[in-house]
C-alpha cells in the first residue's frame, strides 16, 4: 500500500494494464453474459469500422477497482468509495494500455484522484475516484 502521508496534490502514479487478449474478451463476456460479437467474434468484428474485436468497456474500467484496492486497501474502497468514468475510445486485443492516477484533492479522511487510461497517445477513458481513508492510514 501507499504511504498516504507522503501523497501530494498533483502526484501521478502509472501502471501498465493487463494483456488484452481475445481469450480475455471471450471470458469476460461469458462471465457477464455479454456475448456481443464486436467483442467475441473476430470474423464479425473484422467487417466493422473497428476492423477487429474491441475490449468491453467495463473490462477496462474494472482494473481501476483492483488497483485502487491494492494501493489504498480494500477498506478504503469498501467504505463508500465513489467512482465515475467515461469511455472515450476503443482498444483492440493486443494493444497495450497504461492506467494513471493523479491526486487532485486530499482531506483528513479522503483522497480524490483523477483517472486516465491510455493506449499509446490515445486517451481511452477518464474518470474520478474518491476514497475514504481509514483513520490509521490517513
Helices and strands as residue ranges (DSSP letters): G 4-6, E 12-16, H 22-32, H 37-40, H 42-46, H 57-72, H 74-78, E 82-87, E 98-106, E 110-119, E 122-132
